[in-house]
Amino acid sequence: MWHGRGVRPARTAVDDGAMETPVPVPAGLVLLVGAPAAGKSTFAGELVAQGRLPAEAVVSSDAIAEELFGPGVDRCTVDAQVFEERDRRVAERLHEGRTVLIDATNVLPRGRERLLAMARKFGVPVTALRFAPHEPVLLLQSRERAKRVPDAEISAYATLLRDTADTRHLLAEGISTVYEVPGRAQGMGAAEAARRFRFEGCEG
């Protein structure tokens, strides 16, 4: 059911008995892929809270921007510095053979290409964890957030996910494996979804 390069459908984390045995994710680059409000950051936080990844393994451009420039910074003015620092942290972990997880939307091919080029440089596999709740669920989850994303922006990202970050696109770009992360539609919260995965190369 799961696939690497090829045309087989993406495997969900609850397929084929995976509810009992966590899905192994090889050491390398892990991309969270999904619209805002899909639950990516909550999921990443659960991975850290459960000890499945160290905090240093999760790299978020939003978190870096706040760390370097404070909350509320205009990202348009600092993005070059933010992504330079993000890439430095990613390269450091990949060079040391450790897993790094990118907490971002990652729905646009040009954004993924920058990260995929780094994975190729270090000769590591890339795993995509794809969050694809239906748009009404995304809108509901956005309205439940402290920092709500405008509905129009949610809809635009949902379209991009469907059109430029479906499984076939991701595999064609060189991503090794794609997993669909279960969520609200499957009656599963972030904590339970996080328990479906086991990460290699996650020491420190």
BELHU-V480823 format. One record per run of one state. SS is the DSSP state (a for helix, b for strand, c for the rest). FROM is the first residue (numbers start at 1). LEN is the number of residues. If there is no record, write none. Layout:
SS,FROM,LEN
SS,FROM,LEN
This chain:
c,1,10
b,11,2
c,13,10
b,23,3
c,26,2
b,28,6
c,34,6
a,40,10
c,50,5
a,55,3
b,58,2
c,60,1
a,61,9
c,70,5
a,75,21
c,96,4
b,100,3
c,103,6
a,109,14
c,123,2
b,125,6
c,131,4
a,135,10
c,145,6
a,151,14
c,165,2
a,167,6
c,173,4
b,177,4
c,181,3
a,184,3
c,187,3
a,190,5
c,195,2
b,197,3
c,200,5
